[in-house]
Amino acid sequence: MINLTLSLISLHYYGNSPFLMTSNNFHQKNYNILNSRFSYFFSNILRFNSRFNYAIKSSEFSHALDTAVIVSNNDQVTSHQLLTSTLIFYDGNLFIEHCKFKSCASQNPGGALHANNINLILTCNLFTRNTSPICGAARIMSCFQVKWLGNAFVRNKANYNGAFSMDPATEGSLFKIESTNISYNEAKKWTGGFRIDMTGGEIQNSVIEGNFAKVTGGFFDFSWTPSHRDVNMCIFKNNSAENRAGAVCAFHLMHSSKYYKVIFIQNKCERKPDSISIDSVDTKIVLDESYFDGPKETQIGMKFGYSTFEITKKTKFDQSESSIKKIANQIQKNNNKILKEHQCID
């Protein structure tokens, strides 16, 4: 048998062994979990070998009290190793579409999803109220290709990286986040929203709102040259922190990014700047046709010298919310169109 498909599974308050396991000796190459519900598990739900491809669609994982799904390249997984995160994938391809991850908890990184060494495609998924000491909803490690569209990360909590973090396999990893909502996530220490290491890529038509942490409320960007990041038509709103910017912190030396038609509004940082902070040297951030609701002196800044904000003439500071409503509506219109095309919303 080459393919295995399971659908319409409903399991509630399951026991101390996995519902499904695979190993190197299995002949199936592709595994599909469709239209299923798993809740209040005390052990793994699925435990897969990383040689294969996996698709999880229109399913729900909630209140997982231990690792819900593991995919690794090691058949000899000890009971201690099982106490990791909800999903762990070490190789192959993983597609997750139209799924919900709710109130999953882990004592290890990634409250709901931990993916390693894969091509990761996430489309129209909801991650909400998941918790972990590191990466409340998801931890993505050593991925070669990441494509996210129409996902929502809402009200997840951690000590570090309230929603998620990514550390791709290489500087040249293919990376794109589109039409994603990252809102009301919280970290007790660093990065209320999300963190991305090493790679560049694109973030577009996304909303980063209401995230909070002691250090950097919204987005902690740890990428560096030769990687370059483009952030296009996004909204950073009402993110807050005590230190290193309310909305965005560029932390690594030789960082390079461009913000095009991005709105920064109601972001706050006790020690300033409120929106974007460069906390490294030899860094360049381009602000093109972007809008801030406060003066330049409080909205952007750098901890050291030897870095540059390149600000085009179309970038405006001290803008009222009503004056930037047009571009905000355009971003929302683009989002709704994309989400409807992929059936993320009606």
N, C-alpha and C positions, 0 to 999 in steps of 0.2 A: 504494500500500500504506500502510495506517495503522499497523499493528502489525508488529513484528519480534520473533520469539522464537527464541533459540538455546539448545539444551540438550544435555547429555551431551558437552560439549567437554572434552577432556583434553589440556593442552599442558605440556610439560616441557622446560626449557632452550631457550626460544624466542630468536629472533634480535634484530635491531636495528630492527625496525619494528612498529607496533601490529598486534594481531590484528584489531581492528575499529575503524573511524573513521566519524564522521558529521559533517555540516556543515549550514549553513543551506539548502543546495540539496536536502537529503533530504526525502522526503515522509512518511516514517514519523513518527508522533507518540509512540509508546510502544515502549520497548525492554525486553525481558526476557532475563535471563541465568539459566538454571536448571540445577541439578544438574551443575555444571562444576567443573573443577580446573585451576588455573594455578599453576605453580611455577618458581622459578629463572629469572625474566625479567630480561633486560638492558635492556629498553626498556619503553615503555608496553604494557599489555595491552589496554586499551580507551581510546579518546579520543573523547569525545562533545561535541556542541554542547548548550548549556544550555537551548535552547528546549523541550526535550522532557521526557518523564517516563521514569523508569528504575526497574526492579525487579530486584534481584539476590537470588536465593533458593537456599538449599541448595547453596551453592558455597563453594569454598575458594581463598584467595589466600595463598601462602606463599613466603618467601625472595625477595621482590621486591627487586631491587638498584637499581632506578630507580623512577620513578613508575609504579605499576601501572595506575591508572585516572584519567583526567582528563576532567572535564566543565567546559567554560568557554564564555563567550559570545563568544570570539574565535577565528575559524578560523585566524588567522595566529599559531600558537604556535611560538615559536622553540625551538631545541634547548636553550637555556639554561633557558627556562621549563618545559621538561619535567622538569627536575631538581627537582621539588617533592615532593609527597607521594603516597601511594598512591591516594587518591581525592580529586578536587577537583570540586565541583559549584557553579555560580554562580547557578542559577535552577531553577524547576520543582519537581518532587516526586521524592524519592528514598526508596524502600522497600528496606531490607536485612533479610532474614529468614533465620534458621537458617544463617548463614554463619560461616566461620572465617577469621580473619586471623592468621597465625602467622609470626613471625620476619621480618616485613617491616622494611626499614630505609630511612630517608631522611635526607639532609643538610639538609632543609628542614622546616618545621613539619608535624607529623603523620606518624608512622611508618607508619601503615596507612590512615588516613582523613583527608581534608581536604575539608570540605564548606562551600560558600559560597552564601548567598542562596537557600535552599531550604526547603521543608517536609520535615523529616527524621524518618522513622519507622524505628526500629531495634527489632527483636524477636528475642529468643533468639539472639544472636550472641556469639561468643567472640573476644576480642582478647587474644593472649598472646605475650609475648616480642618485641614490636615495639619499635623504637628510633628516636629522633630527637633532635636537640639541644633542640627545643621540642615538647612533647606527644608522648610516646612512642607512644601508640596512635592518638589522634585529635585533630584541631583543627576545631572547628565555629565558623564565622564568619557573622554577619549572617543568621541563620536567623529565620524568622517563626513557625514552629511546630516544636517538638521534643517527640516522644513516644518514650520509651525504656521497654522492658519486657523483663525476663528476660535482660539482657545481662551478660556477665562480662568484666571488664578485669583481667587477672592477669599479674603479672610483666613489666610493660612498663617501659622505662627512658628517661630524658631528663635534660637539664640542668635544665629547667624543666617542671613539670607531667608527672609520670611517666606517668599514664594518659591524661588528656585535659583540654582546656579548651574553654569555650564563651563566645562573645561575641555574643549574639543581635542581631537587627536593631534592635529597639526595646525600650523598657522594658516595653511591654505584650505582648511576644511570648509566645505560649502555650508553656508549658514544664512537662514532667513526666518525672521519672525514677522508675520503679517496679521493685521486685524485681530490683535490679541489684547485682552483686557487684564491688566495687572493692578488690582485695586484692593485697598484696605487690608493689606498684609502687614505683618508686624514682626520685628526682630528686637529682642531685648538688648542686643549689642550692636552688631554691624549689619547694615543693608536690609531695610524693611521690605523692599521689592525684590530685585533680582541682581545677580552678578554674572558677568561673562568674562572669562579669562582668555588670553592669547589671541584668539581668532577675531577677525573683523566681521564683514558681512553686512546685512541689511536688517533694520527694524523700521517698519512702515505701517501707517494707518492704525496705530495702536494708542491705547489710553493707559497711562500710568498715573493713578489717582489715589490719594488718601493713604499712602504707605508711610510707615513710621519706624524709626530705629534711633538708637543713641548716636550711631555714626552712619550717615548717608541714608536718607529716607527712601529714595526711589530706585536709582540704578547705579551700581558700582561697576565701573568699566575698567577692567584690568588687562586690556589688550595693548599690543605694542607693534611698532613698525617691524616688518613690512606689512602687517595687517592694517587694514583701514576700515572704519565703520561709517556707514551712512544711516542716519536717522532722518526719515522723511515723513512729513505730515503726521506728526504725533502730538499728543497732548500730555504734558506733565502738570498735574493740578493737585494742589493741597497736599503735597508730600512734605514731611517734616523730619527734622533731626536736631540733635544738640550740636553736632560737629560735622565737618566735611560735607556740607551742602544738603539742602532739603531735597533736591531733585536728582542731580547727577554729580558723581565724583569720578574724574579721570585720574587713576592712581599710579599707573606704571609709567616709567620714563619712556620717551620716544613714542608716546601715544599719538594717534592720528584719527580724527573723526570730523564729520561734517553734519550739521543740523540744518535741514532745509524745510521751511514752512512748519516749524515746530513752535508750539505755544507753551509758555511757562507762566502759570498763573497761580497765585495763592500758595506758593511754596515758601516754607519757612525754615531757617536754621538759626539757632540761638547765637552761634559764633560767626555767622555769615561765611560765605555768601548764601543767599537764599536758594538760588537755582543751580548754578554750575560752578564747581571748584576743580581747579587743576592742582593736584597734590604731588607733582613730580616735576622733572626738568626735561628740556628738549621735547616739549609736547606742543602740538598745534591742533586747535579746534576752530573750525570754520563755522560761523553763524551766518546763514544766508536766508534772508526773508523770514526771519523768526521774530517772535513777539514776546515781550516781557512786561509784566504789570507793575514793575518797579524801576527805580533808577539803576543805571549801569553799575554804579559803585556798590550797590547791595545785592545785585542779581548775579554777577559773575566775579570771579577772582581767582588768584593763585597763591599757594602757600610759599613758593619760592619764585625766583626770577627765572630767566632763561627759557621761558615758554611763551606761547603766543595765542591770543584770541584774534583771529582774522574776521572782522565784522564788516559785512557788506552794507551799502547805503540803504538797502531795503529792510534791514533789520532794525526794529524799533523797540525802544525802552519807554517806561512810564506810560504804558498804554492802559486804557480802561477796558474792563471786560466787554463792554458793549462794542468797543471799537475793533475788537478782534473776533467778534461773534461770527463774522462772515467766513473766515478761514476755519473756525471751529465747526461750523455747520457743514462746510465742504468736506472736512475730514470725516465727520459722522455720516454724511451721505455716501462717501466712498466705502466706509466700513459696512454700512447696511447693504449696499449693492453686492459686495463681495460675500458677506455672510449669507445673503439670500441665494446667491448662485451656488453655494456649497451646502445649502439647506441647514445652516447653523441656526437660522431663525426663520420664522414663517414669513 
